[in-house]
Amino acid sequence: MDASTTPQAPASAPILQFFAYEHLPPHLQAVSKPIGDLARQLESQLPPGAETSAGLHKLLEAKDCFVRAALAKK
């Protein structure tokens, strides 16, 4: 099998590792889990491509913001 016939993983799949939440404390899991679940659902439903990848990157940025908001001191 040469490079032109080797199956490729979707370009967006590697980003899913950053949606993991199991390592977080429970109060941060509550924020991160729904977003991670949504990311995996969308990645499985949408075709791979630039728009799917961009959307997942923006969702990751949003998840990071929400987790930081949960960490912010009141």
C-alpha positions in Angstrom: 0.0 0.0 0.0 1.6 3.3 -1.0 0.9 6.8 0.4 -1.9 7.5 -2.0 -3.9 4.4 -0.8 -3.1 4.5 2.9 -6.3 5.2 4.9 -6.0 8.5 6.7 -7.6 9.4 10.0 -9.8 12.5 9.7 -7.8 15.7 10.1 -9.9 16.8 13.0 -9.5 13.6 15.1 -6.2 14.5 16.9 -7.8 17.6 18.4 -10.3 15.4 20.3 -7.6 14.5 22.8 -7.8 18.1 24.1 -11.5 17.6 25.0 -10.6 14.9 27.6 -12.0 15.7 31.0 -11.5 12.6 33.1 -8.3 14.1 34.7 -10.1 17.2 35.9 -11.6 17.6 39.4 -15.4 17.0 39.5 -16.3 20.7 39.4 -14.3 21.2 36.2 -15.5 18.0 34.7 -19.1 19.4 35.0 -18.0 22.3 32.7 -15.8 20.3 30.3 -17.7 17.1 29.8 -20.7 18.4 27.9 -18.4 20.3 25.5 -16.2 17.2 25.0 -19.2 15.1 24.3 -20.5 17.6 21.8 -17.0 17.7 20.1 -17.0 13.9 19.7 -20.6 13.9 18.4 -19.9 16.6 15.8 -16.6 15.0 14.7 -18.5 11.7 14.1 -21.4 13.3 12.3 -19.7 15.8 10.0 -17.4 15.2 7.1 -13.7 15.8 7.6 -12.6 19.1 6.2 -11.6 22.7 6.9 -14.9 23.8 8.3 -15.2 20.9 10.7 -11.6 21.4 11.8 -12.1 25.1 12.3 -15.3 24.5 14.3 -13.7 22.0 16.6 -10.8 24.4 17.2 -13.2 27.2 18.1 -15.2 24.8 20.3 -11.9 24.0 22.1 -11.1 27.6 22.6 -14.6 28.1 24.1 -14.2 25.1 26.4 -10.9 26.5 27.6 -12.6 29.8 28.4 -15.4 28.1 30.3 -13.0 26.1 32.4 -10.9 29.2 33.2 -14.2 30.9 34.1 -14.9 28.1 36.6 -11.4 28.5 38.0 -11.7 32.3 38.4 -11.8 33.7 41.9 -15.0 35.4 42.8 
